[in-house]
């Protein structure tokens, strides 16, 4: 279940560095505990690569499906109804039994609203155990191969050589990029530039 890859050309620039909440794995949080349990189970069953791949695919599916997010986030839905709906989706999309069982446990524990964050923590845990740094790249349109190469080169120049890059599309950015590496946020989105311009002009009035 690969992510969509079509996109437009745009200049890759990272500027406006500010501090932000780190993306790195937090072992003592709720999401971290669930992620650790799934990671260890998959490793024990010698299914780690498969489970990590399916976890990433499920994360993309949640990001791309508003109806699925509604099922996950609506606390008014009966647990059995939510569980049954999710089971049908996961089976139809070809997810393995380990992921299906794990999501069932999350549903039974009434933790579906944090499932997406659990999957993010699972990815961060895997990256951490490989000795890498997780970089989250949000763009207004999917990156082209050339843009991705430019971004990797810029990050390498900044001292980030062992990076695992996670890409996400957010059309509300209008253009440009937001790159989060650890506790640093590089915001070069058009949305943020317009916001800063608005307040600069307001202050000069």
C-alpha positions as CSV (number, residue, x, y, z in Angstrom):
1,X,0.0,0.0,0.0
2,X,2.5,2.7,-1.1
3,X,1.8,6.3,-0.6
4,X,0.8,8.4,-3.6
5,X,3.8,10.0,-5.3
6,X,2.6,12.5,-7.9
7,X,3.7,16.1,-7.3
8,X,4.6,19.5,-8.5
9,X,8.0,21.2,-8.6
10,X,8.8,23.5,-5.7
11,X,11.9,24.9,-4.3
12,X,13.2,23.1,-1.2
13,X,14.3,25.6,1.4
14,X,14.6,25.2,5.2
15,X,14.6,28.5,7.2
16,X,13.0,30.0,10.3
17,X,14.4,27.6,12.9
18,X,12.3,27.4,16.1
19,X,12.1,24.9,18.9
20,X,9.2,22.5,19.0
21,X,8.1,19.2,20.7
22,X,10.5,16.4,19.7
23,X,9.4,13.7,17.4
24,X,11.7,11.2,19.1
25,X,10.3,8.1,20.8
26,X,9.1,8.6,24.4
27,X,9.1,5.2,26.2
28,X,7.2,6.3,29.2
29,X,4.1,7.7,27.4
30,X,0.9,5.9,26.7
31,X,1.7,5.8,23.0
32,X,5.2,4.6,23.8
33,X,4.0,1.7,26.0
34,X,1.6,0.5,23.3
35,X,4.3,0.9,20.6
36,X,6.8,-1.0,22.7
37,X,4.4,-3.8,23.2
38,X,3.7,-4.2,19.5
39,X,7.4,-3.8,18.6
40,X,8.5,-6.5,21.1
41,X,5.7,-8.9,20.0
42,X,6.6,-8.5,16.4
43,X,10.3,-9.1,17.1
44,X,9.4,-12.2,19.2
45,X,7.3,-13.5,16.3
46,X,10.1,-12.6,13.8
47,X,7.6,-10.4,12.0
48,X,9.2,-7.1,12.8
49,X,9.9,-5.8,9.2
50,X,6.4,-6.8,8.1
51,X,4.7,-5.2,11.2
52,X,6.6,-2.0,10.8
53,X,5.7,-1.8,7.1
54,X,2.1,-2.5,7.9
55,X,2.1,0.0,10.7
56,X,3.4,2.7,8.4
57,X,0.7,1.7,5.8
58,X,-2.0,2.0,8.4
59,X,-0.8,5.4,9.5
60,X,-1.0,6.6,5.8
61,X,-4.5,5.1,5.5
62,X,-5.6,7.0,8.6
63,X,-4.1,10.2,7.3
64,X,-5.9,9.8,3.9
65,X,-9.3,8.6,5.1
66,X,-11.6,11.1,6.9
67,X,-14.3,8.4,7.6
68,X,-11.7,6.2,9.2
69,X,-10.5,9.1,11.4
70,X,-14.1,9.7,12.4
71,X,-14.4,6.0,13.6
72,X,-11.2,6.4,15.6
73,X,-11.9,9.7,17.2
74,X,-15.7,9.6,17.9
75,X,-15.9,8.5,21.5
76,X,-19.7,8.3,21.2
77,X,-19.5,5.2,19.1
78,X,-20.0,1.9,20.8
79,X,-16.7,-0.1,21.2
80,X,-18.1,-3.2,19.5
81,X,-19.3,-1.1,16.5
82,X,-15.9,0.6,16.2
83,X,-14.0,-2.7,16.6
84,X,-16.2,-4.4,14.0
85,X,-15.8,-1.5,11.5
86,X,-12.0,-1.4,11.9
87,X,-11.7,-5.2,11.6
88,X,-13.6,-5.1,8.3
89,X,-11.3,-2.3,7.0
90,X,-8.1,-4.0,8.0
91,X,-9.1,-7.3,6.6
92,X,-10.2,-5.7,3.3
93,X,-6.9,-3.8,3.0
94,X,-4.9,-7.0,3.6
95,X,-3.4,-6.2,7.0
96,X,-1.9,-9.2,8.8
97,X,-3.2,-10.9,11.9
98,X,-0.7,-9.2,14.3
99,X,-1.8,-5.7,13.3
100,X,-5.5,-6.7,13.3
101,X,-5.2,-8.2,16.8
102,X,-3.3,-5.2,18.1
103,X,-5.9,-2.7,16.8
104,X,-8.6,-4.9,18.4
105,X,-6.8,-4.6,21.8
106,X,-6.5,-0.9,21.4
107,X,-10.2,-0.7,20.6
108,X,-11.1,-2.9,23.6
109,X,-9.1,-0.6,25.8
110,X,-10.9,2.5,24.4
111,X,-7.7,4.0,23.1
112,X,-8.6,4.3,19.4
113,X,-8.3,8.1,19.5
114,X,-4.5,7.7,20.1
115,X,-4.0,4.9,17.6
116,X,-2.4,7.3,15.0
117,X,0.0,8.5,17.7
118,X,0.8,4.9,18.7
119,X,1.8,4.2,15.1
120,X,4.0,7.3,15.0
121,X,5.6,6.1,18.3
122,X,6.2,2.7,16.7
123,X,8.0,4.2,13.8
124,X,10.0,6.5,16.1
125,X,11.0,3.5,18.3
126,X,12.2,1.5,15.2
127,X,14.2,4.5,14.0
128,X,15.7,5.0,17.5
129,X,16.8,1.3,17.8
130,X,18.5,1.6,14.4
131,X,20.5,4.5,15.7
132,X,18.9,7.0,13.3
133,X,17.1,10.3,13.7
134,X,13.5,10.7,12.5
135,X,12.8,13.7,10.2
136,X,9.1,14.6,9.5
137,X,8.7,16.5,6.3
138,X,5.3,18.1,5.6
139,X,4.7,19.6,2.1
140,X,1.8,21.2,0.3
141,X,2.2,18.6,-2.5
142,X,4.1,15.3,-2.7
143,X,7.9,15.7,-3.2
144,X,9.4,14.9,-6.5
145,X,12.6,12.7,-6.6
146,X,14.7,15.8,-7.3
147,X,13.2,17.7,-4.3
148,X,13.7,14.7,-2.0
149,X,17.4,14.5,-3.1
150,X,17.8,18.3,-2.5
151,X,16.3,18.0,0.9
152,X,18.5,15.1,1.9
153,X,21.6,17.0,0.8
154,X,20.6,20.1,2.8
155,X,20.0,17.9,5.9
156,X,23.3,16.2,5.4
157,X,25.0,19.6,5.2
158,X,23.3,20.5,8.5
159,X,24.9,17.4,10.2
160,X,22.0,15.0,9.9
161,X,23.6,12.0,8.1
162,X,21.6,9.1,9.6
163,X,18.1,10.2,8.9
164,X,14.8,8.3,8.4
165,X,12.5,10.7,6.5
166,X,8.8,10.5,6.9
167,X,6.8,12.5,4.4
168,X,3.3,13.9,4.7
169,X,1.1,16.1,2.5
170,X,-0.8,19.0,4.0
171,X,-2.4,21.2,1.3
172,X,-3.2,23.9,3.8
173,X,0.5,24.9,3.8
174,X,-0.1,26.4,0.3
175,X,3.5,25.8,-0.7
176,X,7.0,25.2,0.7
177,X,7.9,22.8,3.5
178,X,7.9,22.2,7.2
179,X,10.7,20.0,8.4
180,X,10.9,18.7,12.0
181,X,14.1,17.0,13.1
182,X,14.2,16.0,16.8
183,X,13.3,19.1,18.8
184,X,13.9,21.6,15.9
185,X,11.3,22.8,13.5
186,X,12.3,24.3,10.1
187,X,9.2,26.1,8.8
188,X,9.5,27.4,5.3
189,X,5.8,27.1,4.4
190,X,4.0,29.7,2.4
191,X,1.2,29.7,5.0
192,X,3.7,30.6,7.8
193,X,5.3,33.3,5.6
194,X,2.0,34.9,4.9
195,X,1.1,34.8,8.6
196,X,4.4,36.5,9.5
197,X,3.9,39.1,6.8
198,X,0.4,39.8,8.1
199,X,1.6,40.6,11.6
200,X,4.6,42.5,10.4
201,X,2.3,44.8,8.3
202,X,-0.2,45.0,11.2
203,X,2.6,46.1,13.6
204,X,3.8,48.8,11.1
205,X,0.3,50.2,10.6
